[in-house]
Amino acid sequence: MRDIKLKKAVLTNFRGQSREVVFKDGMTRIVGFNGTGKTSVYVAVKWCFCGVDEQNRTNYDLFDHKLDFTPENAIPAVVETTVDVDGAGYVFKRQAKQKWTRPRGSSKYVKDKSDEYRFYVDGLELSATAYKDKVAEVFGMDVEKLKLCIDVLYYQMLDWKELRKHFADIVGEIKDSDLSGDYASIMPYLEKYKGGEKAKDFLRQQINPLKQQIKDIDADIKATERKLPDLEPVAEAERLISERKARIAEINKEILGLEEANKPFVEKRNKELAELETLKKEIREKESVYNLSQSHKIDSIERELAQAKAHNADIDNQMKRNEQAIANRKAEIKLCKEDIEDLEQELERLRKQNKEMKAREFSDTICPHCGQELPADMIAELRTKFYEDIDKQRAPIVERGKKISARLEAQKARLAKLESEEVALSEVPDRIDTDEIQKRIDDAKASFIPFADTDEAKALAEKLNDANDNLTVVPEVNSAELQEESSRLVSDIEELSKIASRRETHAKGLHDISDYQVQKREVGIELVKWEGLLDQLMAREREWADIVRDRANRYLEHSHVEMIEISKSGEVNDTCTLSINKVDRGVTNHANKTIIGIDISNAICKRYGVNLPLFIDDFEHFTSDMTYANGRQVITLSADKHYTELTILS
């Protein structure tokens, strides 16, 4: 088992204290009046390794609150802790400094909400993450486990779910083969949701809507049952409806008998009305033929006008195309001239550049270092190189000049061709006078005579009027009383039908209730499926919790842990409760709470194969011997009125 000992802690301006504390390998007792800084020593060590205080607050109250800090006196708070790991020493150092910034446009500094932190291991500065990883590496566990090991009361700050996770970690992995139940049907959900809590949430999300759906269906069934109509008056209403329908049939026969006497008059009148319709149709056809013959001439002239307008529009488009062709030729000539001008300027520039380079002469015959005349062979060599370099520099200029000259000649030839060629223009025919055609249309419309004003139309209208005046008159049939009685009977039937319709409404309600019951059965089957899966998952978790409990209690020497509890109603709930001597940790005394914490700390150390230092605060309330510590290094903090200053005892 790896043995880790605290050797020394150096506090510099930490909570206003600067001191060095050397720890014994066995037990170190730190005593003094309240307020002498006992707890600050313990908090400093815990902050150095874990970044939190005794209440698990991150980077809390690190500076001397009695000072009025300014940018000039923002002294860092530093804790440096030395540990020994199986003979190998490590020095951990954590530093905090207040951060001040000056807002843009202001001459005053303002304290930032966050401070600046720096981290060192054996003098080497690390990032916050690397520092945390190094602490975990040296102590053989992550920071959360380290808090439980060195702070015996830290477990009281954790809720039962966090404690449960720590005990599950202590006992190690529980394999499916360790479980006695058959949980194959819920394994896909555990694998998909990476654990029981999310899987339970998913299953409850399926169950709760189904339960609500069943409640809604039951409410619908009750509401439908309440709305079922009373069928007692229905039979009487149906009998009365039958009687009234029979009487209406008799009335219709009586009315029909009266109408038979008038049948010859009706037939004659119907024949005359048919002849009237034939005459009206003849008049309409003659009017249509007349209007068609009159409008044919106008339509012919209007087609001529449309063709003339289309002809004139084609002429306008042709003239626009000719104008555009002339404009395009002028623009092409202009661009060609501008290109010729640019090429001539470029060619002239190249000629001047070439002429200047050809005019250069060799003159470097004196040594630039000693000022003496260079040897003749060296001068000859330098002169040859000088003119070779000029030729190399002129070569691209000459080549460029040739290309420019060729392009210039081509553009001049193109300009001459453009200026000499005539633009190809389309021949434009004469326009057609549309005003003259429009006048002929207007004259034709003015000479049009409506059909109603013709002699033929007037004669036909007179014939139609005579036929209307001479229509056969049908004698009236007096069936008013019978019609009135029939109307009353129809009204009675309508009212009685409302009562009779209750039978149909009742049948529909029963059908709806049957549908609701079928739907409820289907939902119930689905609900049973999901509730079965949830029950199986809960059973698996209870078995898992029992295994964790049994294995965890093997690690605990003095306390006891339970993973489930049974409510007064008999419901089984997840939990994580700790007790000592069958007394719950919540109601036991401070000493027993401390022993439970030591028990948990020892279990974690045993699980990870390491002996870690152990801090016990308020040790004056602890009356038991220290056999609970299992040979670990112990640092106790006690309030003692006999020591006015913080004192380290052996």
C-alpha positions in Angstrom: 0.0 0.0 0.0 1.4 3.4 -0.9 2.1 5.6 2.1 1.6 9.4 1.8 2.6 11.8 4.6 2.2 15.6 4.9 5.6 17.0 5.8 5.1 20.8 5.8 2.6 23.6 4.9 3.8 27.1 4.3 1.0 29.8 4.4 1.9 33.2 3.0 -0.8 35.9 3.4 -3.5 33.2 3.3 -6.5 34.7 5.0 -4.2 37.2 6.5 -1.9 34.5 8.0 1.8 33.7 7.2 3.2 30.7 9.0 5.0 27.4 8.5 3.6 24.2 10.0 5.6 21.0 10.2 3.6 17.8 10.6 4.6 14.7 12.5 4.4 11.3 10.8 2.0 9.9 13.4 -0.3 12.5 15.1 0.0 16.2 14.9 -2.1 18.2 17.4 -2.8 21.8 16.5 -4.4 23.7 19.5 -5.2 27.3 20.4 -7.9 29.8 21.2 -10.8 30.2 18.7 -9.6 32.6 16.0 -5.9 31.8 16.3 -5.9 30.2 12.8 -6.3 26.4 13.5 -8.9 25.9 10.8 -7.0 28.2 8.4 -4.1 25.7 8.4 -6.5 22.8 7.5 -8.3 25.0 4.9 -5.0 26.1 3.4 -3.9 22.4 2.9 -7.3 21.4 1.5 -7.3 24.5 -0.8 -3.8 23.7 -2.0 -4.8 20.3 -3.2 -8.5 20.6 -4.0 -9.2 24.4 -4.5 -12.0 24.5 -1.9 -12.5 25.4 1.8 -14.0 23.5 4.7 -17.5 24.1 3.3 -16.5 23.1 -0.2 -16.6 26.6 -1.5 -14.2 27.2 -4.5 -11.5 29.8 -3.9 -13.5 31.4 -1.1 -12.2 34.0 1.4 -8.5 33.7 0.5 -7.4 37.2 1.5 -7.2 39.2 4.7 -10.7 40.7 4.9 -9.5 43.3 7.4 -7.4 45.0 4.7 -8.7 47.6 2.2 -7.1 46.2 -0.9 -5.8 48.4 -3.8 -3.9 47.6 -7.0 -0.7 48.6 -5.1 -1.2 46.3 -2.1 -2.8 43.3 -3.9 -0.5 40.8 -2.2 -0.9 37.2 -3.4 -2.2 34.5 -1.1 0.0 31.4 -1.3 0.0 27.9 0.1 2.9 25.6 -0.4 2.5 22.0 0.8 5.2 19.3 0.9 4.2 15.6 0.8 6.2 12.4 1.0 5.1 9.5 -1.1 7.0 6.3 -0.2 10.1 8.4 0.4 9.7 10.6 -2.7 9.0 14.3 -2.0 6.6 16.5 -3.9 6.0 20.3 -3.4 2.6 21.6 -4.4 2.0 25.3 -4.6 -1.2 27.2 -5.3 -1.3 31.0 -5.6 -4.2 33.5 -5.8 -3.9 37.2 -6.5 -6.5 39.9 -6.8 -7.0 41.1 -10.3 -7.4 44.8 -11.1 -8.1 46.4 -14.5 -8.5 50.0 -15.6 -11.6 50.5 -17.8 -11.0 52.3 -21.1 -11.2 56.1 -20.7 -10.9 55.9 -16.9 -7.9 56.7 -14.6 -9.1 54.4 -11.8 -8.5 50.7 -11.4 -11.5 48.4 -10.7 -11.3 45.0 -9.0 -12.4 42.1 -11.3 -15.0 39.6 -10.1 -12.4 36.8 -10.5 -8.9 36.5 -9.3 -5.7 35.3 -11.0 -4.4 31.8 -10.0 -1.1 30.1 -10.6 -0.1 26.5 -10.0 3.3 24.8 -9.3 4.6 21.3 -8.7 8.2 21.0 -7.6 8.7 24.6 -8.8 7.4 23.9 -12.3 4.4 26.1 -13.3 1.4 24.1 -14.7 -2.0 24.8 -16.0 -5.0 24.4 -13.7 -5.9 21.1 -15.5 -2.4 19.7 -15.4 -2.1 20.6 -11.7 -5.4 18.8 -10.9 -4.2 15.8 -12.9 -0.9 15.8 -11.0 -2.7 15.9 -7.6 -4.8 12.9 -8.8 -1.6 11.1 -10.0 0.3 11.6 -6.7 -2.6 10.8 -4.4 -3.9 8.0 -6.5 -7.5 9.3 -6.8 -9.5 12.2 -8.2 -10.1 15.4 -6.2 -13.6 14.4 -5.1 -12.3 11.2 -3.5 -9.4 13.1 -2.0 -11.8 15.5 -0.3 -13.6 12.5 1.4 -10.2 11.1 2.5 -8.6 14.1 4.1 -11.9 15.8 5.4 -13.8 13.4 7.6 -17.0 15.5 7.6 -17.1 16.3 3.8 -19.5 13.4 3.3 -22.1 15.4 5.1 -22.1 18.0 2.4 -23.0 15.4 -0.3 -26.6 14.4 -1.1 -27.4 10.7 -1.1 -27.0 10.3 -4.9 -23.4 11.5 -4.8 -22.7 9.3 -1.8 -24.2 6.4 -3.6 -21.8 7.0 -6.6 -18.8 7.0 -4.2 -19.8 3.7 -2.6 -20.4 2.2 -6.0 -16.9 3.2 -6.9 -15.5 1.8 -3.6 -17.0 -1.7 -4.3 -15.8 -1.7 -7.9 -17.6 -2.9 -11.0 -20.8 -5.0 -10.6 -21.1 -7.3 -13.6 -24.3 -8.7 -15.0 -23.2 -12.1 -13.9 -23.3 -10.9 -10.3 -27.1 -10.3 -10.6 -29.4 -13.2 -10.1 -32.4 -11.8 -11.9 -33.2 -11.9 -15.7 -32.9 -8.4 -16.9 -32.4 -9.0 -20.6 -35.4 -7.0 -21.7 -34.2 -3.8 -20.1 -30.6 -4.0 -21.1 -31.2 -2.2 -24.5 -32.5 0.8 -22.5 -29.6 0.7 -20.0 -27.1 0.6 -22.9 -28.9 3.3 -24.9 -29.3 5.8 -22.0 -25.9 5.0 -20.3 -27.4 4.1 -16.9 -30.5 3.6 -14.8 -31.6 7.1 -14.0 -32.0 8.2 -17.7 -33.5 4.9 -18.5 -36.1 5.3 -15.7 -36.8 8.8 -16.9 -37.5 7.4 -20.4 -39.8 4.7 -19.2 -41.7 7.1 -17.0 -42.1 9.4 -20.0 -43.8 6.4 -21.8 -45.9 5.5 -18.7 -47.2 8.8 -17.5 -48.9 9.8 -20.8 -50.5 6.3 -21.0 -51.8 6.6 -17.4 -53.2 10.1 -18.2 -54.7 8.7 -21.4 -56.6 6.0 -19.5 -57.9 8.7 -17.1 -59.0 10.7 -20.0 -60.7 7.7 -21.6 -62.5 6.9 -18.3 -63.7 10.5 -18.1 -64.9 10.3 -21.7 -66.8 7.1 -21.0 -68.5 8.7 -17.9 -69.3 11.8 -19.8 -70.8 9.8 -22.7 -72.9 7.7 -20.2 -74.2 10.9 -18.6 -75.3 12.1 -22.0 -77.2 8.9 -23.0 -80.9 10.0 -23.7 -84.0 8.5 -21.9 -85.6 6.0 -24.3 -89.0 5.7 -22.4 -90.9 8.3 -24.6 -89.4 7.1 -27.9 -91.9 4.2 -28.5 -94.9 6.5 -28.1 -93.3 9.2 -30.4 -92.7 6.5 -33.1 -96.4 5.4 -32.9 -97.6 8.9 -33.3 -95.3 9.6 -36.2 -96.7 6.5 -38.0 -100.3 7.7 -37.5 -99.6 11.2 -38.8 -97.8 9.9 -41.9 -100.8 7.7 -42.7 -103.1 10.7 -42.5 -100.8 12.8 -44.7 -101.0 10.0 -47.4 -104.9 10.2 -47.2 -104.8 14.0 -47.6 -102.5 13.7 -50.7 -105.0 11.3 -52.3 -107.9 13.8 -51.7 -105.9 16.7 -53.2 -105.0 14.5 -56.2 -108.7 13.7 -56.8 -109.5 17.4 -57.0 -106.7 18.0 -59.4 -107.9 15.2 -61.8 -111.0 17.4 -62.7 -108.7 20.2 -63.9 -106.4 17.9 -66.0 -107.8 18.8 -69.5 -107.3 22.5 -68.8 -103.8 21.9 -67.5 -102.8 19.8 -70.6 -104.1 22.4 -73.0 -102.3 25.2 -71.2 -99.1 23.2 -71.1 -99.3 22.7 -74.9 -99.7 26.5 -75.4 -96.8 27.2 -73.1 -94.6 24.8 -75.2 -95.6 26.6 -78.4 -94.6 29.9 -76.7 -91.2 28.5 -75.9 -90.8 27.4 -79.5 -91.6 30.9 -80.7 -89.2 32.5 -78.3 -86.4 30.2 -79.5 -87.2 31.1 -83.1 -86.9 34.8 -82.2 -83.5 34.3 -80.5 -82.1 32.3 -83.4 -83.2 34.9 -86.0 -81.6 37.7 -83.8 -78.3 35.7 -83.6 -78.2 35.2 -87.4 -78.9 38.9 -88.0 -76.3 40.1 -85.5 -73.7 37.7 -87.0 -74.3 38.9 -90.6 -74.0 42.5 -89.4 -70.8 42.0 -87.4 -69.0 39.9 -90.1 -68.2 43.1 -92.1 -66.9 44.9 -89.0 -64.8 41.9 -87.9 -63.2 41.8 -91.3 -62.1 45.4 -91.1 -60.9 45.0 -87.5 -58.6 42.1 -88.6 -57.2 44.3 -91.4 -56.5 47.0 -88.7 -54.7 44.4 -86.5 -52.5 43.3 -89.4 -51.7 46.9 -90.3 -50.6 47.6 -86.7 -48.4 44.5 -86.6 -46.8 45.6 -90.0 -46.0 49.0 -88.6 -44.6 47.5 -85.4 -42.2 45.3 -87.5 -41.1 48.5 -89.3 -40.3 50.2 -86.0 -38.3 47.2 -84.8 -36.3 47.1 -88.0 -35.4 50.8 -87.8 -34.2 50.3 -84.2 -32.0 47.4 -85.3 -30.5 49.5 -88.1 -29.8 52.3 -85.6 -28.2 49.9 -83.2 -26.0 48.4 -86.0 -24.7 51.9 -86.8 -24.0 52.6 -83.1 -22.2 49.3 -82.7 -19.9 50.1 -85.7 -19.0 53.5 -84.2 -18.3 52.0 -80.8 -16.1 49.3 -82.4 -14.1 52.0 -84.3 -13.6 54.0 -81.2 -12.4 51.1 -79.1 -10.0 50.1 -81.9 -8.5 53.7 -82.1 -8.1 53.7 -78.3 -6.2 50.4 -78.4 -3.9 51.7 -81.3 -3.1 54.7 -79.2 -2.3 52.6 -76.1 -0.1 50.3 -78.2 1.8 53.2 -79.8 2.5 54.7 -76.3 3.7 51.3 -75.0 5.9 50.8 -78.1 7.4 54.2 -77.6 8.2 53.5 -74.0 9.9 50.2 -74.8 12.0 52.0 -77.5 13.2 54.6 -75.1 14.0 51.9 -72.5 16.0 49.9 -75.0 17.8 53.0 -76.2 18.8 53.9 -72.7 20.2 50.5 -72.0 22.2 50.4 -75.3 23.7 53.8 -74.3 25.2 52.4 -71.1 29.0 52.2 -71.1 31.4 50.1 -68.9 33.4 52.2 -66.4 34.3 49.9 -63.5 38.1 49.8 -63.9 39.0 50.9 -60.3 39.0 48.5 -57.3 36.3 49.7 -54.9 38.4 48.5 -51.9 41.9 49.7 -52.6 41.3 52.4 -55.2 44.0 50.9 -57.6 43.5 50.3 -61.4 42.3 46.7 -61.9 44.3 44.3 -64.0 43.6 44.3 -67.8 42.4 40.7 -67.9 40.0 41.4 -65.0 38.8 44.6 -66.7 38.2 42.6 -69.9 36.2 40.0 -68.0 34.1 42.6 -66.2 33.5 44.5 -69.4 32.3 41.3 -71.2 30.0 40.4 -68.3 28.7 44.0 -68.2 27.6 43.9 -71.8 26.2 40.4 -71.5 24.0 41.5 -68.6 22.8 44.4 -70.7 21.9 42.1 -73.6 20.1 39.8 -71.2 18.1 42.7 -69.8 17.3 44.0 -73.3 16.1 40.7 -74.6 12.7 40.7 -73.0 12.2 44.3 -73.9 13.0 43.6 -77.6 10.7 40.6 -77.5 7.9 42.6 -75.9 8.4 45.4 -78.6 8.0 42.9 -81.4 4.8 41.6 -80.0 3.5 45.1 -79.5 4.4 46.1 -83.1 2.6 43.0 -84.4 -0.5 43.8 -82.4 -0.3 47.5 -83.6 -0.2 46.6 -87.3 -3.1 44.1 -86.8 -5.2 46.8 -85.1 -4.4 49.4 -87.8 -5.5 47.0 -90.5 -8.7 46.2 -88.6 -9.4 50.0 -88.2 -9.0 50.5 -91.9 -11.4 47.7 -92.7 -14.0 49.0 -90.2 -13.8 52.5 -91.7 -14.1 51.3 -95.3 -16.9 48.8 -94.9 -20.5 49.9 -95.0 -22.9 48.8 -92.2 -25.3 46.2 -93.5 -28.8 47.7 -93.0 -32.2 46.1 -93.6 -34.6 47.6 -96.1 -37.5 49.3 -94.4 -41.0 49.2 -96.3 -43.6 51.9 -96.2 -46.0 52.3 -93.1 -49.7 51.6 -93.5 -52.3 54.3 -92.6 -54.2 52.8 -89.7 -56.4 55.9 -89.2 -58.2 55.3 -92.5 -58.9 51.7 -91.5 -60.3 52.8 -88.1 -62.6 55.3 -89.8 -64.1 52.5 -91.9 -64.7 50.5 -88.7 -66.4 53.5 -87.1 -68.6 54.1 -90.2 -69.7 50.4 -90.3 -70.6 50.4 -86.6 -72.6 53.7 -87.0 -74.7 52.1 -89.8 -75.6 49.0 -87.8 -79.4 48.6 -87.0 -80.4 46.6 -83.9 -82.5 43.5 -84.6 -85.3 44.8 -82.4 -85.8 47.8 -84.7 -86.3 45.6 -87.8 -89.8 44.9 -89.3 -89.3 41.1 -88.9 -88.5 41.5 -85.2 -91.5 43.7 -84.6 -93.9 41.2 -86.3 -92.5 38.3 -84.2 -92.9 40.3 -81.0 -96.5 41.0 -81.8 -97.2 37.3 -82.4 -95.6 36.4 -79.0 -97.7 39.0 -77.2 -100.9 37.6 -78.8 -100.0 34.1 -77.7 -99.4 35.2 -74.1 -102.7 37.0 -74.0 -104.7 34.0 -75.2 -103.3 31.3 -72.8 -106.0 28.9 -71.4 -107.0 29.6 -67.8 -107.0 26.6 -65.4 -109.8 26.7 -62.8 -108.6 27.0 -59.1 -108.8 23.9 -56.9 -109.9 24.7 -53.2 -107.5 22.4 -51.2 -106.4 25.0 -48.6 -107.9 23.3 -45.6 -106.3 20.0 -46.6 -102.9 21.7 -47.2 -103.2 23.4 -43.8 -103.9 20.1 -42.1 -101.0 18.4 -43.9 -98.6 21.2 -42.7 -99.7 20.8 -39.1 -99.1 17.1 -39.3 -95.6 17.7 -40.9 -94.8 20.0 -38.0 -96.0 17.4 -35.5 -93.8 14.8 -37.2 -90.8 17.1 -36.9 -91.2 17.6 -33.2 -91.9 13.9 -32.6 -88.8 13.0 -34.7 -86.6 14.9 -32.2 -87.8 12.5 -29.5 -87.6 9.5 -31.8 -84.0 10.4 -32.7 -83.0 9.7 -29.2 -82.8 6.0 -30.1 -80.1 6.7 -32.7 -78.3 9.0 -30.3 -78.4 6.4 -27.6 -77.1 3.7 -30.1 -74.3 6.0 -31.2 -73.4 6.7 -27.5 -73.2 3.0 -26.8 -71.0 2.5 -29.9 -68.7 5.3 -28.7 -68.5 3.8 -25.2 -67.5 0.4 -26.9 -64.8 2.2 -28.9 -63.5 3.9 -25.7 -63.3 0.6 -24.0 -61.4 -1.0 -26.9 -59.1 2.0 -26.9 -58.6 1.7 -23.1 -57.7 -2.0 -23.4 -55.1 -1.2 -26.0 -53.6 1.6 -23.9 -53.7 -0.7 -20.9 -51.8 -3.4 -22.7 -49.2 -0.8 -23.7 -49.1 0.5 -20.1 -48.6 -2.9 -18.7 -45.6 -3.5 -21.0 -43.9 -0.3 -20.0 -44.7 -0.7 -16.3 -43.3 -4.2 -16.5 -40.0 -2.8 -17.9 -39.9 -0.1 -15.2 -40.6 -2.7 -12.5 -37.8 -4.9 -13.9 -35.5 -1.9 -14.0 -36.3 -1.0 -10.4 -35.8 -4.7 -9.4 -32.4 -4.7 -11.0 -31.5 -1.4 -9.3 -32.6 -2.8 -5.9 -30.5 -6.0 -6.4 -27.6 -3.8 -7.6 -28.1 -1.6 -4.5 -28.2 -4.7 -2.2 -24.9 -5.9 -3.7 -23.3 -2.4 -3.3 -24.6 -2.3 0.3 -23.2 -5.7 1.2 -19.8 -5.1 -0.5 -19.5 -1.5 0.9 -20.3 -2.7 4.5 -17.3 -5.1 4.2 -15.1 -2.0 3.8 -16.8 -0.1 6.7 -15.5 -1.2 10.1 -17.7 0.9 12.4 -20.6 2.3 10.4 -23.3 0.8 8.2 -24.7 2.0 4.8 -28.2 1.3 3.4 -29.0 1.8 -0.3 -32.8 1.5 -0.2 -35.6 2.5 2.3 -39.2 1.3 2.7 -41.7 4.1 3.2 -44.7 3.8 5.6 -46.9 3.0 2.6 -44.6 0.1 1.7 -43.0 1.8 -1.3 -39.3 0.9 -1.9 -37.2 4.1 -2.6 -33.6 4.6 -3.6 -31.4 6.3 -0.9 -28.0 6.2 0.7 -28.1 6.4 4.5 -25.3 6.0 7.0 -25.6 5.0 10.6 -23.4 4.0 13.5 -24.6 1.7 16.3 -28.0 1.7 14.5 -28.2 5.5 14.9 -28.7 7.5 11.8 -25.8 9.9 11.0 -28.3 12.8 11.0 -29.1 12.5 14.7 -25.9 11.0 16.2 -23.3 13.2 18.0 -20.3 14.9 16.5 -17.8 12.2 17.5 -19.9 9.5 15.8 -20.3 11.6 12.7 -16.5 11.9 12.7 -16.1 8.2 13.1 -18.4 7.6 10.1 -16.3 10.0 8.0 -13.1 8.2 9.1 -14.7 4.9 8.2 -15.5 6.2 4.7 -12.0 7.7 4.3 -10.5 4.4 5.3 -12.7 2.5 2.9 -11.6 4.7 0.0 -7.9 4.4 1.0 -8.3 0.6 1.1 -10.0 0.6 -2.3 -7.2 2.6 -3.9 -4.3 1.0 -1.9 -3.0 4.3 -0.4 -2.6 5.7 3.1 -3.5 9.4 3.2 -3.2 12.1 5.9 -6.4 12.6 7.9 -7.7 16.0 9.3 -10.1 16.0 12.3 -11.5 19.5 13.2 -13.1 20.3 16.5 -11.2 17.4 18.0 -12.0 18.6 21.5 -15.5 16.9 21.0 -13.9 13.6 20.0 -13.6 11.3 23.0 -12.7 8.0 21.3 -9.2 6.7 20.9 -7.5 7.0 17.5 -7.6 3.3 16.6 -10.1 4.3 13.9 -7.4 5.9 11.9 -5.8 2.5 11.0 -2.2 3.8 11.4 -2.7 6.8 9.1 -1.1 10.2 9.7 -3.6 12.3 11.7 -3.8 16.1 12.1 -6.2 17.2 14.8 -7.5 20.7 15.4 -8.7 21.6 18.9 -9.9 24.7 20.6 -8.0 25.0 23.9 -8.2 28.0 26.3 -4.8 27.2 27.7 -3.0 28.1 24.5 -3.5 31.8 23.5 -1.7 31.3 20.2 -1.7 28.5 17.7 0.5 25.7 18.9 1.8 22.5 17.4 1.9 19.6 19.9 3.5 16.2 19.5 
